Amino acid sequence: MKAILCTEWGGPEKLRLGDIAPPSPGPGEITIDVKAAGVNFADTVIIQGTYQLKPDFPFVPGLEVAGTVAELGEGVDTVSIGDRVVGIPNIGAFAERVAVKAAAVVLIPDAMDFETAASFAVAYSTSHMALGYRAGLKAGETLMVFGAAGGVGLTAVEIGKIMGAEVIACAGTRKKLDLCAARGADHVIDYGEEDIRERVREITGGKGADVIYDPVGGAAFDAAMRSIAWEGRIVVIGFASGDFNQARTNILLVKNIQVMGFYWGSYSVHRPSAIGVSMTELIRMWEAGRIEPHISRVLPLERTGDALALMMDRKSTGKMVLTVGT
């Protein structure tokens, strides 16, 4: 089968399209004939060797897939061959077929096309679980989202509004801020033109943000520490800036705040059923018309490197999707 292969650490230019043997499902697994695969920031770091997961070479990147069930492993009775599904493998989605734990697979409605399904699971489930399960966001609280026009950031804006929060979206260009406003943000802040702390104080009457969603790190995290409310919660999603931070413990103490990590990919290993529950609820939201993925580009599998380069250069908004066999 055709697959995108990573044979050495490096940038998107190191990837190549090759032929490998198709996978077989192990106990509790299924294989999926891939129709579309979502592109995520995690894909850009896993190929560079800087992700939490470091597979052996050669490996196929990609952690989000939509397609049809091809084979069932031992003990699987939750889906049938031919079913339309979305699934979350640890790696392997950028290929014509992939093996996935059945617990991390959910049926998709007939009305949902494969491109939408492939853009759906990681970004929405990350925000859904981070804001609800980890941060305990409540209706009436103020949520501030960094990187708010990106793949996960935009879904945090949407999910935050659904959960009843007042949402402040932070991004770096007027075009991105306009997109956030169109997706429901109550307030927007331009990184380059405004003082984040002062704007948050103005918006919240001096209180600060109750929950801050940070997939950026670096200067964004420092701004979060200055802008958080008493008993606020900062959820660290990732480090798109490339910079890591150390939280000042005196601020944690004085403000009684929590800084918590949320590594969504670990749930596919330690608690895949939690992902399944989240995706099932999110699909219901989609069916009700409450959320709609923003897909900025759809590219064929052979252009995986181009998609990852666009993401690394911050030239994309929302989600990009790869199509397979079309």
N, C-alpha and C positions, 0 to 999 in steps of 0.2 A: 504494500500500500504506500501511497505518497504521504510524507510527513516532513515537517520542518525540524531539522536536526541541529542541536547545539553540541559541538565537539570540542570547544575550548571556551574559556571565559573571555568575554569581550562584549562589544556593542552589537547592534543589529546586523552590521555588515558581516559579522562572523557566521551568521546562520546560513543554512543552505537547505534546499529542497532535495530530499533523497527518497530512496525506497527501503522500507524495512518490513519485517514480518508483522502481520496484524496480531494484536494481543488476544489472548483467550481469557475468559472470566474465571477468577478463582472463586472459592466458596464465599457466598454473600455478595458477589459482584455481578454486574452485567457488562456487556459491551454495547457501545452505541455507534451506529453509523452516523458520522458527523455531517450535519448540514450547515452549521454555522458555529463559530467560536468567538467569544468575547475577548477583547484585548484589555488588559489591566496593567496598572503601574507595576504590580508585583512581577509581571513578565519581564519588565525591563531590568529589574535588579537580579532576578534569578539567573539570567543569562550572563550577568557580570560576576556571579559568584559572591554577591553581597547580601543575599536573601537568607532567611532563617533556614530554608531547605536548600541543601546542596546535593543534587542528584549525581550519580556516577555518569561519566560520559560513555557513549553518546546518549543524550536524552532529548525528548520532545517537550518543549515548553507548552504552556497553555493550561489554564485551570477552570475554564468555564465553557460549557458545550451544550448545544441543542441538536437533537436529531432523533433517530428512530432506534428502538431496541433491536439489536442484532442477535444476541445470544444471552442465555441465562446461566449463571453459575449455580452451584449446588446450594439448595436451601432458599432460593429466591422465589417468592410467590406474590410479590407486590406489584409486578408489572408483567406484561406479556410481550412476546416477540412482535415487532411492528408498532408498538405503542410510541406515540410522540412524547418526548421527555426533555427536560433540562437536567443536567447533572454537573457535579463538581468533582472532577478528579484532582489529585494533588498536582500532577503534571500530565502532559500527553494530549491536550485538547487540540493542538495545531497539527492535526492528522486526519486521515480519512476514517479511522476507527480508534476508539479509546475504551479502556476498561475503567469502570467507576463502581464504588461501593453502592449497593442498591439503596442503603439508608440515606444516601446523599443525592437521590434521584427523585424527581417529582413529575407527574404527568402534567402536560400543558393543555390548555383548552384548544379546541379546533380553530377558534377565532384568532389565536396567537400565532403569528408566523415565526419561523425559526430564527430570523434575524433579531426580532424583538425578544424572543426567549433567551437568546445567547447574550443579549446586552443586559439582562435583567438580574440574574441571580447574585453575582458577587457584589456589585455596587449597592443594590437595594438591600440585600441581606446584611451587608456590612453596616449600613446606617441603621437598619431596623433593629439589629441585635445590639449594636454599640449604644444607641440612644435609649432603647427600652430595657434590654437585659442588663447592660453594664452600668449605664449612667442613671437609669431610673428617671428619665425626663418626664416631667409632669405638665399637665395642661396649665397654662398661665405663666410658666417659667419663660425666661429669656434664653434662647439658644444662639450662640455665635458659631458660624461655620467658616473655617479657613479653606482656601482652595475651592471656593464654593461653586465654580463653574466646571470643575473637573469631574471625572468619572464617579467618584464616591461623593464629592462635595455637593453636587447638584441633587443627588438622591437624599442627602441629609437635609437639604432645604425642604424638599417635598415631604419627607417622612416627619420632620419636625413640625411642619404645619398641620399634617394629619393628626399628630399627637397633641395639638392644641397649644404649641409654643409660639411666642413672638420671635421671629427669626431675623438675625442680622447676618448678612452674607458679605464676606470679604473676598475680593478678587483684584486682579492687577490691571484690567482695562475696562473702559466704558462698555464695550461690546459684551464682555463677560458679565459685568454687573447688570446690564439690561436683561441678559438671559436669566440671571438669578431672580430679578424682579418679576419677570414673566412666569417663573415657576413658583412664585408665592412669597418670596422674601419681603418682609415688612420694611427693612432698612438695608442699605448697601453702604459699604466702606471701600474706598479705593486705597489699596496698600501704598501706592506711590505718592498720593496727593494728600492724604489725611493722617492725622495722629490717631491711631486706633484707640488708645486708652481714653483720650479726651472725647472722641465720638461716642464710645460706649457709655461713658459717664453721662454724656448729654442725652443719649437715647433712653437710658435706664434711670434717669434722675439721680445719678450718683451711686446707684447700688452696684452696678456691674452685671456681667452675664452669669446666669446660674449654671449653664452647661456650655462648654466650649469643645468643639469637634475639630481636631487638628490632624490632618493628613500631611502637613507641610513640614513642621519642625523648624529649627533655626530661629530666625527673628520672629516668626509667627508664634512659636511657643513662648518666647520671652514676652511678647505682647499679651498672650493669654494670661500669663502669671500676673501681669499688671492690671488686667481687665476683669478678673474673675470676682464674683460676689462672695460674701461670707458664706461658708458651707457650700461653695460651688464645686463643680466637678469638671476636670479637664480630661477628655478621652483622647489618648494618643493613638492615631490610626496608622501613621507612617511618616516618612521623612523625604517627601518629594524635593525638599530643598537640598538634600544631601548632608544636612547638618544634624547632629544629635545634641541633646541638651542635658544639663543637670538641673533638677528642680531645687530651688533654694528652700531648705527646710524651715528657715525662719518664717517664710511666707506661708508655707503649709500650716505651721503652728498658729500664727497670728490670725489667719483667715479661716482656720478649721476646714481647709479644702482637701480634696482628693485628686490625685493625678493617677489615672489608671490606663493601662495598656489594653488594646483590643486587637489581637492578631486573629483575624477571621479564619485564615487558613488552618489554624490549629484545630478548629472545630471539626474539620473534615477528617482529622486523625483521631481526636479524643472523644468527640461527641457529634458524629455526623447526623444523628437524628435531630439535633437542635437546628441544623441547617434546613433539614426537610420540613420541620414545623414552620420555620420562618418563611421559607419559599412558598409553602402552601397558603399561608396568610397573605403574603404579598400578591400571589396570583389572584386571590379573591379581591384584593384592592384594585388590581388591574382590571378585572372583569367588571367591577363597579364603576370604572372610569375615574378612580381617585389618583392613580399614578400613570405616567406614560413615559417610557424611556426616551431620552434625547439622544438619537444616533446621529453623529456628525459625519461619519464616513463608513461605507461598506466596501471592502476590498477583497480580492480573491486570495486564497491561501498563499500563493507564490509571492504575494506582496507583504508578507508578515513583517519583514525587516523595515519596509517603508512605514507601516503603521506604528511600529515601536519607536522609530526615529521621530515621527511626528509627536508622539507622546513625550519622549524625552526632551524635545525642544519646546514643549508646552504650546504646541500649535494646534491642539485639538480641544474640543469642549465635549462634555458628556461622554458618550461611549463610541468606540470604533469596533466594528465587527468584521470578521473574516468569513467568507463563504467557501464552502468545500463542495466540489463536484457539481458546480452549477455554471 
